[in-house]
Amino acid sequence: MNSEALARLAEEVVDHRFRGLPPDADGLTVGELAAQRRNLFTDGFTTPVLALSAEHLEHNLRLMATYTARHGLAFAPHGKTSMAPQLFARQIEHGAWGITLAVPHQVRVARAFGVRRVFLANELVDPAALRWIAAELAADPGFRFVCYVDSVRGVELMDAALEGAARPLDVVVELAAGEGARTGVRTEAECAAVADAVAAARSLRLVGVAGYEGEVPRATPERVRAWLDGLVSLAAGFDKAGRFAGLDEIVVSAGGSAWFDAVADAFAGLPELSAPVLKLLRSGAYVSHDDGHYRKLTPFTRVPEEGALEPAFRLWAQVVSRPSPEQAFVNAGKRDAAYDLDLPFAQVVRRDGVERPAAGVEVTGLSDQHAWLRTGPEADLEVGDWLGLGLSHPCTSFDKWQLIPVAEADGTVVDYIRTFF
């Protein structure tokens, strides 16, 4: 990655744009503020403030690097989760092949920070975006870009937009996860038709197959495995038909954050093909993990001997109202916390430097800037207390915060993560 572009992030000036940061830090650069190693709880940070655990973040990065290496998988974590080039860099430092993305804007961010390999887990038919990608490929021989195709019409639009491109654009046929699922080709005949259209296109090159098992309808281990076996069979069938002739590498890709154990098992059974296979996993939510949706779904609950991810996010809010023994309100709501999958979880109360479990405290709803709390008889909660909230769904947590403090266990803030949504 581009170390100079990453270093420039530390030169950005801290001001009113960045929520939760100390008001007296205005005018400092991010790097200067980080060097002060302020404490999240005692050195001027204002609530609400979202923080990442330095220790849990590093643990998660190491765990997935170990897991993918152990199972012979290449790893392109999905960057849409964080849209944070600093985290992209750390993922690549931990052995990631590249970064997965979903839309052209995200690719522009990644390229601005020097990401050399991008897997676009989406169809791409926008002529302006395709021409920009073609220019990037022409200007940088080391840039690798792969994206989905799932229709003959899409292939035709791509080929027209890329007319005269210096390098062919690599594509993989996306296999749908089933009837009524999201994008992707539904039938074997349609897969063949799309592959034939790619072969006829002057500006495209078929390099493999891919899909997303997280869209399998009414997913069970058996249904997911059946779909993955179908993806493996599609790759083998394409290869037998000579569709990958002349390639140095064949791409077979799947893998969100709920079924990567099934992906590892299925990809381990890939037959020998005419070229080495890049078995590309794309899980993204692992980087921060969470306290809700992915805590319940993570494959590490099925394979505990492989390790366990740790939730790295905590949203700190302050009790601003205690109107009755059964009710309280903190100053964080929909504008601050992910709520598309689960409400936040009350975890700890902090008062006078002492932290304890948030016994008897439950988040029951969110307004724009308030969380509604139900408080039981055992709840010891006063106006002014800080409440630490666990969150569900990393992808809609990162996108609410432009600059996120990274704090050690004692509250020392050692870094700031810049996001680009």
N, C-alpha and C positions, 0 to 999 in steps of 0.2 A: 504494500500500500504506500501511498504518498505521505511520507513522514512530515514533509513541510506543510502540507495541507492540514494534517492532524495537529501539528504544533500551532498553527494559526488559530485553532479553536481556543487555545489558552490566552490569546491576545484580545479576545472579545471583551468589551467593557460591560461590567455588571451595572444594571440599572432597573427601572421599573418594569421592563419587559419580563423579568424572570421572577415568578412567584416564590414566596417563602424565604427568599434570601435576605440577609440582614440589611436593613435600610442604610446603616452606616457604611456598608460596603460599596455603595454607589460610587462609580468612578474608578474603582479598582478593576484590573483585568481579572478574568477567571483564573489565570495562573497565579496572580498575586494573592487572590482570595484563598486558593487551594494551599498555597505555601504557608498561610497563617494557621492552618490546621485548627480551625475553629470547632467548638463543640456544638453539636446540633441543638442541645437543650439549654445551654447557658450563655451562648455567645451571639445572641441577637437574631437567630432565625425566627421567622414569624409563622404562625399557623394559619391555614393548613400548609403542610410541607410534606412532599413525598421524598422518601429516602430509599436508597439501595444499600443492602448490607454488603460491605466489602468482602467479608469472609464467605458469605453464601454465594455471591456472584462468582468468586474464584473457584469455589468447590464445584459449582454446576458446570463451569467451563471445563474443568479438569475431568469431571465424571463422564461427560459426553465424549470428550476426546478419547478417553480410555475405552469407553464402550464401543465406539465406532471402529477403533483400531483393533480391538479384540475380535470383532465380528467381520473384519475384512471389508468394511464399508468406507467409501469416500463420503465426505460430509459437506453439504452446502446449506448451513442453517438459514432458515427463512428470515431475511432481514426486515420484512414488514413488521415483525414483532416490535422491534426497538427503533428502527430507522436511526440508529446511532453509530456513526462511523467509528467512534472509539471502541465500541463493542464489536463491530465487524473486524477491526484490527486485532482485538484480543482473540476472537474466534479463529481467525486465520493463524495467529501466532500459536494457537493450540492445535494446529494441524488441519483446519478446515480447507477443503479443496477450493472453495469459493463461497459466494453468497447467493442464495435464492431470493428473488424479488417477484413482484406481481404486476407492476404497472410501469410505464416509461419514466415517470417522474422519479421513482425510486432508483431506477437504473442510472439516471443522471446524477443523483446524489452519490451513489456508489462510485461512479466513474470520476466524479470530482475529487474523491479521496483515494483514487488509484486502485480500486478493486479490479483485479485482472481477469477473474472468471465469474460470470454471472449466468445463473440458470433462471430464466423467466418462466415461472410456473403459471403460465396463462397464454392464451392466444394473443397475437399481436397483428392487427390489420390497419392500424393508423398510419397513413402514408408519411406524415411528417416525422413520426417517431421512428419508422423504419428507415427513412433516409438518414436520420441522425445516427442510428445504430450502424448503418453502412459506413458513414463517415468515420465513426469511432474505430470500426474494424480496419478500414483502409489506413488510418493514421497510426494504428498501434498493432503491429504483427503479433504481439504477445497477448492481445485481448481475445478471450474466448467467450462466446455468447451462444446460448442455446435457448430455444423457446418452443412452446407447444404449437401443434396444428391439429385441427379436428374436423376440417371440412374442405371439400374441393374448392368451394367459393373462397374460403379464406386463403388457400394456397394461391389461387389466381390473383387475389388482391395483393398479396405479399409480393408475388413475382413482378406484377406491374409496377409497384412502388419502388422495387429494388433494381429496376432495369438499369444496366450499366454499372452495377456495383462491382468494386474491385475484388471482393471476396464473397463467396457464397455464404449465406446465413444458415447455420446449423439448426435443424428442427427435429423434434421427436413427436411421434403420433401419440396423442393423449387418448388413453382408454378410459371411457366413462366408468364410473363406479357402479352403474346399474341404471335401470329405467327410473326416470324421475329424479336422478341425481343431477349434479351440476353440469359442467362442460364435459366434452369428451365424445369420442366415437362410440356408438352403441353396438354395432354388429361387426362380425369378422369381414363381411363383404365391404362395409363402409371403410374399415381400416385399410383394406387392400386398395380401395379407390383413392383414398387420401394419399397413401404411399405412392401409388402410380402417378398422381398429380404432382407430387414432390419430385419424382424422378423426371417428369417432363418439364419441370420448371428450370429455367436457366440460372436462377439466382439463389436456389435453395439446395440444401444437402440433407438427406435423411440420415440421422446418426443414432437413432434409437427409439425407445418407447418409454412412456411414463404415465403417471396418473396419481390420484390421491385417494388412498383407502379410507380416509376420514369421512368421505361422502357416501360410503356404502350404506344403502338404506337398511334400517333396523339392524345396525351392525352388531354382530356377535363374533367371537373368535373364529367360528367356522365359516361365517359369511365373508369375513375379511380375508381369511386364508384362501378361500375359493377364488376371490377376486384377484389376489396376488398371484395365485397359480395361473390364472388366466393371463395376467400381464407377462409372466415368465414365458408362458406358451406362445404369446404373441411375438415376443422377442425371438424365440427359437424358430418360429414359423417364418418370420421375415428373413432371418438369416439363412434358413434352408432355401428360401426362394431367391437368394442372391441379392436381396435389397440392401445389404450392408457391404457389398463388394468394394474393396479398395480402401476401407476405413482402417485406421490404425487403432481405433478404440470404438466400442459400441456402448452407448449410454442406456442404462436401465434405471429408472428413478421412481421412487415413491417415498412416503414416510412423513406423516405429521407427528404430533406429540403424543397421540393416544395409542398408536399401534406399532411403534417402531420395533418392538420385539418380534412381531409377526413378520414385518418386512425383513428383518435380519434372518429369520428362519427360512423364509421363502427364497430370498436371494442366495442363501447358502446352497440351495438346490439348483441354481442355474446350471444348465448343461454347458459344456465347452462349446463356444461359438467360434466363428471364423477369425475373430480378433479379440483381444483382451476386453473384458467388460468393466466399465466404470459403474459400480453399484452405488448409486448416489442417494443418500438419505437427506431429507430436507427439514427435519424438525427444527422449530424456532423458539417455541415458548419456554423451552428448558432454561434459557439464559437467566431468566428471573424466576421461573416457575411461579406458583401462586399458592394461595391458601384455600382455594375452592375447586373450580372446575378441573384444573390439571392435577391438583393434589389427589382428586378422586380417580382420574383417568390414567395417570402415568403408568406406563408398563412396568416401572420399577416396583409397583405393588404386586405384580405377578411374578417378577423375578428378583426378589429382595436380595438374593446373593450377588447381584450385579451392582448394588449400591442404592442410594436414595438421593433424589434432588431435594434442595432446600429452598423454601420460599424466600426471596431476596427483597421483596417490596414491603415497606410499611408506610402507611399514610398517617401522619401525626396531625390530629385536630385538637381543639381545645373546647372544653365544656363552657358554653356561654349562657346556658339557661337550665334551671332545675325547677320547673314549675310545680312539680308534685313528686311524692316519693316513688311514683311509678313511671316517671317520664323525665327525660333530659334531652338536651340538644347540643350537638357540637357543630363547629363552623366549617364543615366540609360536606359537600353534596355532590350532585351530578356533574358539576363542572370540574370536580377534583378527583373523583373516584370512579373506577370501572363499575358498571352496574348492569351490563347487557346479559350476563349469565347468572350472577349471584350478587346479592347485596354484600357490602363489606362486612367483615367479622371483627367484633370488638375483642382485642387480645390482651392488652395491658393498659393499666392506668399508671401515670407518672405524676407524683406529687412531692415537692420539696426534695427532688433528686432521688427518690425511692420509687422503684418500679415493681408492680405486683400484678398478678392476673386480674383481668376484668371480670371477676365473678359476678354473675347476675346481670350482666349488661348485654343487650342484644340490639342490633340495628334492625329496625322494622320498616324503614322507608327513607327515601332521599328526596329532598327538595333541591332547588338549584344550588344553594349554598349551605344547606343544613342536612345533617343526618338525624333522623328521629330515633331515639333510644328508648327501649323498654327496660326499666330497672326493677329487679326483684328485691326482696327484703335483704338479701346478702350484699347488695351492691353498695359499695362505699365510694360515692362519686360526688364531688363538689364543683361548683362553678370555679373555673380557673385550672382544674386538672387537665393534663394532657392525656388524650386517649390514643393509643396506637391501634390502627386498623389494618387487618390483613385484607388483601384484595383478591378477586377472582378475575381471570383472563388478562394475561400480560399485554395482549395486543391492544386492548382499549384502556390500559393504564399508562403505558409510555406516551401515547399520543396526546395526553392532556397536559404534559409537562415538557417545556423546552429545555430546561437545565435542571438536572436531578443530582442532588448531593449523594456522594457515596460515603457512607459512614462506617467506621469500625464499631465493634461491639460496645465500646465505652462512649460512643457518640462523636468521636473525633472524625471530622470530615476531611477525607484525604484526596478527593477528586470530585469533578462535576461532569456529568454525562450530557452532552448536547444532542438533542433529537431534531430530526428534519422531516416533519410531516406536511 
